[in-house]
Amino acid sequence: MKTPTTGTPVRGSTTGRPIMVALDLLGRRAALRILWELRGEPLTFRALQQACDSNPSLLNTRLKELRATGLLEHADGGYRLSASGRQLLTAMQPLYDWAEQWQGGDVPPARP
C-alpha cells in the first residue's frame, strides 16, 4: 500500500481531498497507536515496537508512511511527533474527550 497523498485517490475517495487522505492514513492498522505512544517522550524502534505490540515489518511500514507525511520525525532518542503530529493530537483532543464521556455513559445530547 502506498503512502496516501493529497490529490490522488485513496481508500474511500477518488478525489484525494486532504480530509480523505488523513482518514485513510489514520485508519491504517497501528497508525493511531503509534501516534498515541509517541505523545510523550521519543521512543526507539524497539521501545515503540514493545509499546505498540506490533511486528517489525508493520511498524517499519507505518513509520515510513508517518514520516513521509510529516507527522513523525526520527532524531536522537528515537521517533517523536513532529509539529504537525502534535497539532493532529491537539485536533483529536475533542474526540478523545467525547470518547471518555461516552464510555462513562455521559454523552451530551447532540445539537440540532
C-alpha positions in Angstrom: 0.0 0.0 0.0 1.5 3.3 -1.0 1.7 6.4 1.2 -1.5 8.5 0.7 -1.0 11.9 -0.8 -3.4 14.8 -1.4 -4.8 14.9 -4.9 -4.5 11.2 -5.6 -7.2 8.6 -5.0 -7.2 6.9 -1.5 -9.4 4.3 0.1 -12.9 5.6 0.1 -12.3 8.6 -2.2 -11.4 9.2 -5.8 -10.7 12.9 -5.2 -7.8 12.7 -2.7 -9.1 15.6 -0.7 -7.0 16.3 2.4 -9.6 15.0 4.9 -9.9 11.7 3.0 -6.1 11.3 2.8 -5.8 11.9 6.5 -8.6 9.4 7.3 -7.0 6.8 5.0 -3.6 7.3 6.7 -5.0 7.3 10.3 -7.3 4.3 9.5 -4.3 2.1 8.7 -3.5 -0.7 11.2 -1.4 0.6 14.1 -1.1 4.2 12.8 -3.2 5.8 15.6 -1.5 3.5 18.2 2.0 4.7 17.1 0.9 8.4 17.3 -0.6 7.8 20.7 2.5 6.1 22.1 4.7 9.0 20.8 2.6 11.6 22.6 5.3 11.9 25.3 9.0 11.3 25.0 10.7 10.0 21.9 10.9 6.2 21.6 13.4 3.9 19.9 12.2 1.4 17.4 12.3 -1.4 19.9 10.6 0.6 22.6 7.9 1.6 20.2 7.5 -1.9 18.9 7.0 -3.1 22.5 4.6 -0.3 23.4 2.5 -0.9 20.2 2.8 -4.7 20.5 3.5 -4.7 16.8 5.6 -6.8 14.5 8.7 -5.1 13.0 7.5 -5.2 9.4 4.2 -3.5 10.1 5.9 -0.9 12.4 8.5 -0.2 9.7 5.8 0.4 7.1 3.8 2.7 9.3 6.8 4.7 10.5 7.8 5.2 6.9 4.3 6.4 6.0 4.0 8.7 9.0 7.5 10.2 8.4 6.7 10.7 4.7 3.5 12.6 5.6 5.4 14.8 8.1 3.7 13.5 11.3 6.8 11.9 12.7 10.5 12.7 12.9 13.5 10.5 13.7 16.3 12.1 15.7 18.5 11.4 18.7 16.5 9.5 21.2 14.3 7.8 18.6 11.0 8.6 16.9 8.9 11.6 18.0 5.9 13.6 16.8 6.7 16.5 14.5 5.0 19.8 15.0 2.3 18.6 12.6 1.9 15.4 14.5 1.4 17.4 17.8 -1.2 19.6 16.0 -3.0 16.4 15.0 -3.2 15.1 18.5 -4.4 18.5 19.7 -7.1 18.5 17.0 -8.1 15.0 18.1 -8.5 16.0 21.8 -12.3 16.8 21.5 -12.8 13.2 20.1 -10.8 11.8 23.0 -12.9 13.8 25.5 -16.1 12.6 23.8 -14.9 9.0 24.0 -14.2 9.3 27.7 -17.7 10.7 28.3 -19.2 8.1 26.0 -17.5 5.2 27.9 -18.9 6.6 31.1 -22.4 6.9 29.6 -22.4 10.7 30.0 -22.7 11.8 26.4 -24.2 15.3 26.0 -27.2 15.4 23.7 -26.5 16.3 20.0 -27.2 19.8 18.9 -29.9 20.3 16.3 
